[in-house]
């Protein structure tokens, strides 16, 4: 029996400040650029003001990429284009600055943090700062066995909470959340199908490195079999993560909930972070108000999850590489929205001169009568 009471998050998590959002909307009405003319940037600026509880909104100056890493036993079925147990190679590429996400992060001057939760490699193969939260080596094959024991799921969830606290205490003002995994999209599809009441074929996508039709059929069968194991534990989200999630997904769920409790905004990347967010919504219904969907990766399960949470992706570039790369591309939009909301000047209260055809027409003053009326007759 777990000692972790997930219901506490319902009380801990409040929505972003609605009064501050109304103040931000009122300020936007007073600015020289007409409201609505900046499209979603207007909404983003007001959302960020509410999240920060500040008008004018503060610039996003200390963002951080946080990536949770793990290998999934279901990858041994050939459901991924990458070999099972090879996620550590992806992590090394991130740490060496050779992955798409690390290149983008370097260009945007955003630090990257990788948290190993269940990589299938020796712990000493990676830096201590990466492996110190590891729960186990690889997650179980979810079509026939639990991904984790309940104790491991709790440990992973608590690790995610701890990482969220570390980031909040360090002054991180926005997190770009992603995953580095092999087999993770299969586990994510199972979680989303279970929570949305959907069949396996509706949520099974091609993954980050696109698989062929035969691999897709194997993946669809694995999702179907795992779904049978997920449905009996739908009422307990920690048991659900233990049965068909994985250590990285359990940690991401804890991270998302604690970030919302600590009032740290998060940009979600792809289907894995969307699945964890959907589990988080089941635990605390106000939590999604603290999250943005960075992009539409094209995964059908992600679309299902975002629709259920009423989150509309900021970008639709079809970036499937994972590692937070798609969400990183959305970060400059959020920063631009903050800058515009804070720096656009307001309209002067009393304009010195009304433009032609605008505003009330001033009444003409009567011409002064001449001192000598007889002069008019001459």
URGICOR-V937366 format. One record per pair of residues at least 24 apart in sequence whose C-alpha atoms are under 10 Angstrom apart, sorted by the first residue. I is the first residue (numbers start at 1). J is the second residue. Records with the same first field share a line. If there is no record, write none. Layout:
I = J + J
This chain:
1 = 150 + 151
2 = 150 + 151 + 153 + 154 + 238 + 239
3 = 151 + 154
4 = 151 + 154 + 155 + 157 + 158 + 238
5 = 238
6 = 236 + 237 + 238 + 254 + 257 + 280 + 283 + 284
7 = 282 + 283 + 284
8 = 283 + 284
9 = 254 + 257 + 258 + 260 + 261 + 280 + 283 + 284 + 285 + 286 + 287
10 = 257 + 261 + 281 + 282 + 283 + 284 + 285 + 286 + 287
11 = 261 + 284 + 286
12 = 257 + 258 + 260 + 261 + 262 + 284 + 286 + 287
13 = 257 + 258 + 259 + 260 + 261 + 262 + 263 + 284 + 285 + 286 + 287 + 289 + 290
14 = 260 + 261 + 262 + 263 + 284 + 285 + 286 + 287 + 289 + 290
15 = 50 + 51 + 260 + 261 + 263 + 285 + 286 + 287 + 288 + 289 + 290
16 = 47 + 48 + 49 + 50 + 51 + 52 + 53 + 260 + 263 + 265 + 286 + 287 + 289 + 290
17 = 47 + 49 + 50 + 51 + 52 + 53 + 54
18 = 46 + 47 + 49 + 50 + 51 + 53
19 = 50 + 53
20 = 46 + 47 + 48 + 49 + 50 + 51 + 52 + 53 + 54 + 55 + 56 + 57
21 = 45 + 46 + 47 + 48 + 49 + 50 + 51 + 52 + 53 + 54 + 55
22 = 46 + 49 + 50 + 55
23 = 49 + 50 + 54 + 55 + 56
24 = 48 + 49 + 50 + 53 + 54 + 55 + 56 + 57 + 341 + 342
25 = 49 + 55 + 341
27 = 55 + 56 + 341 + 342 + 345 + 346
28 = 56 + 340 + 341 + 342 + 344 + 345 + 346
29 = 346 + 347
30 = 344 + 345 + 346 + 347 + 348 + 349
31 = 341 + 342 + 343 + 344 + 345 + 346 + 347 + 348
32 = 344 + 345 + 346 + 347 + 348
33 = 340 + 344 + 345 + 346 + 347
38 = 337 + 340
40 = 314 + 333 + 334 + 337
41 = 314 + 333 + 334 + 335 + 336 + 337 + 338 + 339 + 340 + 341
42 = 337 + 338 + 340 + 341
43 = 337 + 341
44 = 292 + 314 + 333 + 334 + 335 + 336 + 337 + 338 + 341
45 = 333 + 334 + 335 + 336 + 337 + 338 + 339 + 340 + 341 + 342
46 = 337 + 338 + 341
47 = 265 + 289 + 290 + 291 + 292 + 334 + 337 + 338
48 = 174 + 265 + 290 + 334 + 335 + 337 + 338 + 341
49 = 338 + 341 + 342
50 = 290
51 = 173 + 260 + 263 + 264 + 265 + 289 + 290 + 291
52 = 173 + 263 + 264 + 265
53 = 263
55 = 341 + 342
56 = 338 + 339 + 341 + 342 + 343
57 = 337 + 338 + 339 + 340 + 341 + 342 + 343
58 = 173 + 335 + 338 + 339 + 341 + 342
59 = 173 + 334 + 335 + 336 + 337 + 338 + 339 + 340 + 341 + 342
60 = 172 + 173 + 174 + 331 + 332 + 334 + 335 + 336 + 337 + 338 + 339
61 = 109 + 110 + 171 + 172 + 173 + 174 + 335
62 = 109 + 110 + 111 + 170 + 171 + 172 + 173 + 174 + 175
63 = 108 + 109 + 110 + 111 + 112 + 167 + 171 + 172 + 173 + 174 + 175 + 176 + 265 + 266 + 331 + 335
64 = 105 + 109 + 110 + 111 + 112 + 113 + 167 + 171 + 172 + 173 + 174 + 175 + 176 + 177 + 266 + 328
65 = 101 + 102 + 105 + 110 + 111 + 112 + 113 + 114 + 172 + 174 + 175 + 176 + 177 + 178 + 266 + 267 + 323 + 324 + 325 + 327 + 328
66 = 111 + 112 + 113 + 114 + 115 + 163 + 164 + 167 + 175 + 176 + 177 + 178 + 179 + 252 + 255 + 266 + 323 + 324
67 = 91 + 94 + 112 + 113 + 114 + 115 + 116 + 175 + 176 + 177 + 178 + 179 + 180 + 181 + 248 + 252 + 273 + 322 + 323 + 324
68 = 113 + 114 + 115 + 116 + 117 + 118 + 119 + 130 + 160 + 177 + 178 + 179 + 180 + 181 + 247 + 248 + 249 + 250 + 251 + 252 + 255 + 273 + 323
69 = 114 + 115 + 116 + 117 + 118 + 119 + 130 + 131 + 134 + 178 + 179 + 180 + 181 + 182 + 184 + 247 + 248 + 249 + 251 + 252 + 323
70 = 115 + 116 + 117 + 118 + 119 + 120 + 121 + 134 + 135 + 136 + 137 + 138 + 139 + 179 + 180 + 181 + 182 + 183 + 184 + 246 + 247 + 248 + 249
71 = 116 + 117 + 118 + 119 + 120 + 121 + 136 + 137 + 138 + 139 + 140 + 180 + 181 + 182 + 183 + 184 + 246 + 247 + 248
72 = 118 + 119 + 120 + 137 + 138 + 139 + 140 + 141 + 142 + 147 + 181 + 182 + 183 + 184 + 185 + 186 + 187 + 245 + 246 + 247 + 248
73 = 120 + 138 + 139 + 140 + 141 + 142 + 143 + 145 + 147 + 182 + 183 + 184 + 187 + 246
74 = 139 + 140 + 141 + 142 + 143 + 144 + 145 + 147 + 182 + 183 + 184 + 186 + 187 + 219 + 222 + 223 + 226 + 244
75 = 140 + 141 + 142 + 181 + 182 + 183 + 184 + 185 + 186 + 187 + 219 + 222
76 = 141 + 182 + 183
77 = 141 + 143 + 183 + 215 + 218 + 219 + 221 + 222
78 = 183 + 211 + 214 + 215 + 216 + 218 + 219 + 222
79 = 182 + 183 + 185 + 186 + 206 + 207 + 211 + 212 + 214 + 215 + 216 + 217 + 218 + 219 + 220 + 221 + 222 + 223
80 = 182 + 183 + 184 + 185 + 186 + 206 + 207 + 208 + 209 + 210 + 211 + 212 + 215 + 216 + 218 + 219
81 = 182 + 183 + 206 + 207 + 208 + 209 + 210 + 211 + 212 + 215
82 = 181 + 182 + 183 + 207 + 208 + 209 + 210 + 211
83 = 182 + 183
84 = 120 + 138 + 181 + 182 + 183
85 = 118 + 119 + 120 + 121 + 137 + 138 + 139 + 181 + 182 + 183
86 = 119 + 120 + 121 + 181 + 182
87 = 116 + 118 + 119 + 120 + 121 + 138 + 180 + 181 + 182 + 183
88 = 116 + 118 + 119 + 120 + 121 + 122 + 125 + 126 + 180 + 181 + 182
89 = 119 + 121 + 180 + 181
90 = 180 + 181 + 182 + 323
91 = 115 + 116 + 119 + 126 + 130 + 179 + 180 + 181 + 323
92 = 125 + 126 + 127
94 = 180 + 323
95 = 126 + 127 + 130
99 = 321 + 323 + 325
100 = 321 + 322 + 323 + 324 + 325 + 326
101 = 178 + 321 + 322 + 323 + 324 + 325 + 326 + 327 + 328 + 329
102 = 323 + 324 + 325 + 328
103 = 325
104 = 324 + 325 + 326 + 328 + 329
105 = 324 + 325 + 328 + 329
108 = 328 + 329 + 331 + 332
110 = 175 + 176 + 328 + 331
112 = 176 + 324
113 = 177
114 = 178 + 179 + 180 + 323
115 = 159 + 160 + 163 + 179 + 180 + 248 + 251
116 = 179 + 180 + 181 + 247 + 248 + 251
117 = 155 + 156 + 159 + 160 + 246 + 247 + 248 + 249 + 250 + 251 + 252
118 = 156 + 181 + 246 + 247 + 248
119 = 180 + 181 + 182 + 247 + 248
132 = 159
133 = 158 + 159 + 160 + 162 + 163 + 251
134 = 159 + 247 + 248
135 = 159 + 247 + 248 + 251
136 = 246 + 247
137 = 247
138 = 246 + 247 + 248
139 = 183 + 184 + 242 + 244 + 245 + 246 + 247 + 248
140 = 242 + 243 + 244 + 245 + 246 + 247
141 = 183 + 187 + 222 + 226 + 243 + 244 + 245 + 246
142 = 186 + 187 + 190 + 222 + 223 + 225 + 226 + 227 + 229 + 230 + 242 + 243 + 244 + 245 + 246
143 = 187 + 190 + 221 + 222 + 223 + 224 + 225 + 226 + 227 + 228 + 229 + 230 + 243 + 244
144 = 222 + 225 + 226 + 228 + 229 + 243 + 244
145 = 226 + 229 + 242 + 243 + 244
146 = 226 + 229 + 230 + 239 + 240 + 241 + 242 + 243 + 244 + 245 + 246
147 = 187 + 240 + 241 + 242 + 243 + 244 + 245 + 246 + 247
148 = 239 + 240 + 241 + 242 + 243 + 244 + 245 + 246 + 247 + 250
149 = 239 + 241 + 242 + 243 + 246 + 247
150 = 238 + 239 + 240 + 241 + 242 + 243
151 = 238 + 239 + 242
152 = 242 + 246 + 247 + 250
153 = 238 + 239 + 240 + 241 + 242 + 243 + 245 + 246 + 247 + 248 + 249 + 250 + 251
154 = 238 + 239 + 241 + 242 + 247 + 250 + 251 + 254
155 = 247 + 250 + 251
156 = 241 + 242 + 246 + 247 + 248 + 249 + 250 + 251 + 252 + 253 + 254 + 255
157 = 238 + 241 + 247 + 248 + 249 + 250 + 251 + 252 + 253 + 254 + 255 + 257 + 258
158 = 250 + 251 + 252 + 253 + 254 + 255 + 258
159 = 247 + 248 + 250 + 251 + 252 + 254 + 255
160 = 247 + 248 + 249 + 250 + 251 + 252 + 253 + 254 + 255 + 256 + 257 + 258 + 259
161 = 251 + 252 + 253 + 254 + 255 + 256 + 257 + 258 + 259 + 261
162 = 251 + 254 + 255 + 258 + 259
163 = 251 + 252 + 254 + 255 + 258 + 259
164 = 251 + 252 + 254 + 255 + 256 + 257 + 258 + 259 + 260 + 261 + 262 + 264
165 = 255 + 258 + 259 + 261 + 262 + 264
167 = 255 + 259 + 262 + 264
168 = 258 + 259 + 262 + 263 + 264
169 = 262
171 = 264
172 = 264 + 265
173 = 263 + 264 + 265 + 266
174 = 259 + 263 + 264 + 265 + 266 + 267 + 291 + 331 + 334
175 = 256 + 259 + 264 + 265 + 266 + 267 + 268 + 291 + 327 + 328 + 331
176 = 265 + 266 + 267 + 268 + 269 + 291 + 292 + 294 + 323 + 324 + 325 + 326 + 327 + 328 + 329 + 330 + 331
177 = 252 + 255 + 256 + 266 + 267 + 268 + 269 + 270 + 272 + 273 + 274 + 294 + 323 + 324 + 325 + 327 + 328
178 = 252 + 267 + 268 + 269 + 270 + 271 + 272 + 273 + 274 + 322 + 323 + 324 + 325 + 326 + 327 + 328
179 = 248 + 249 + 252 + 269 + 270 + 271 + 272 + 273 + 322 + 323 + 324 + 325
180 = 248 + 272 + 321 + 322 + 323 + 324
181 = 208 + 248 + 249 + 272 + 322 + 323
182 = 207 + 208
183 = 207 + 208 + 219 + 246
184 = 208 + 245 + 246 + 248 + 249 + 271 + 272
185 = 219 + 270 + 271 + 272 + 273 + 275 + 299 + 301 + 302 + 322
186 = 219 + 220 + 222 + 223 + 226 + 244 + 245 + 271 + 272 + 301
187 = 222 + 223 + 226 + 227 + 241 + 243 + 244 + 245 + 246 + 249 + 271 + 272 + 275
188 = 223 + 244 + 245 + 246 + 249 + 270 + 271 + 272 + 273 + 274 + 275 + 276 + 278 + 301 + 302 + 305
189 = 219 + 220 + 223 + 224 + 226 + 227 + 244 + 245 + 271 + 272 + 274 + 275 + 299 + 300 + 301 + 302 + 304 + 305
190 = 220 + 222 + 223 + 224 + 225 + 226 + 227 + 228 + 229 + 230 + 231 + 244 + 245 + 275 + 301
191 = 223 + 226 + 227 + 230 + 231 + 234 + 237 + 240 + 241 + 243 + 244 + 245 + 249 + 272 + 274 + 275 + 276 + 278 + 279 + 301 + 305
192 = 227 + 271 + 272 + 274 + 275 + 276 + 277 + 278 + 279 + 300 + 301 + 302 + 303 + 304 + 305 + 308
193 = 223 + 224 + 227 + 230 + 231 + 275 + 301 + 304 + 305
194 = 223 + 226 + 227 + 228 + 229 + 230 + 231 + 232 + 233 + 234 + 240 + 244
195 = 230 + 231 + 234 + 235 + 237 + 240 + 275 + 278 + 279 + 282 + 304 + 305 + 308
196 = 278 + 301 + 304 + 305 + 308
197 = 227 + 231
198 = 227 + 301 + 304
199 = 223 + 224 + 227
200 = 224 + 225 + 226 + 227 + 301
201 = 300 + 301
202 = 300 + 301 + 304
203 = 299 + 300 + 301 + 302 + 303 + 304 + 305
204 = 299 + 300 + 301 + 302
205 = 271 + 298 + 299 + 300 + 301 + 302
206 = 298 + 299 + 300 + 320
207 = 271 + 297 + 298 + 299 + 320 + 321 + 322
208 = 270 + 271 + 297 + 298 + 299 + 319 + 320 + 321 + 322 + 323
209 = 320 + 321 + 322
210 = 320 + 321
234 = 282
235 = 282
236 = 282 + 283
237 = 279 + 280 + 282 + 283
238 = 279 + 283
240 = 279
241 = 276 + 279
245 = 272 + 275 + 276
248 = 272 + 276
249 = 273 + 275 + 276 + 277 + 279
250 = 276 + 279 + 280
251 = 276
252 = 276 + 277 + 280
253 = 277 + 278 + 279 + 280 + 281 + 283
254 = 279 + 280
255 = 280
256 = 280 + 281 + 287 + 288 + 290 + 291
257 = 281 + 283 + 284 + 286 + 287 + 288 + 290
258 = 287
259 = 287 + 290 + 291
260 = 284 + 286 + 287 + 288 + 289 + 290 + 291
261 = 286 + 287 + 290
263 = 287 + 290
264 = 290 + 291
265 = 289 + 290 + 291 + 292
266 = 290 + 291 + 292 + 293 + 294 + 327
267 = 291 + 292 + 293 + 294 + 295 + 313 + 314 + 324 + 326 + 327 + 328 + 330 + 331 + 334
268 = 292 + 293 + 294 + 295 + 313 + 324 + 326 + 327 + 328 + 330
269 = 293 + 294 + 295 + 296 + 297 + 302 + 313 + 319 + 320 + 322 + 323 + 324 + 325 + 326 + 327 + 328 + 329 + 330
270 = 294 + 295 + 296 + 297 + 298 + 299 + 301 + 302 + 303 + 319 + 320 + 321 + 322 + 323 + 324 + 325 + 326 + 327
271 = 295 + 296 + 297 + 298 + 299 + 300 + 301 + 302 + 303 + 304 + 305 + 306 + 320 + 322
272 = 299 + 301 + 302 + 322
273 = 302 + 305 + 322 + 324
274 = 301 + 302 + 303 + 304 + 305 + 306 + 309 + 311
275 = 301 + 302 + 304 + 305 + 306
276 = 305
277 = 305 + 306 + 309
278 = 302 + 304 + 305 + 306 + 308 + 309
279 = 305
281 = 308 + 309
285 = 309
292 = 327 + 330 + 334
293 = 326 + 327 + 330
294 = 324 + 325 + 326 + 327 + 328 + 329 + 330 + 331 + 333 + 334
295 = 319 + 320 + 324 + 325 + 326 + 327 + 328 + 329 + 330
296 = 320 + 326 + 327
297 = 321 + 322 + 326 + 327
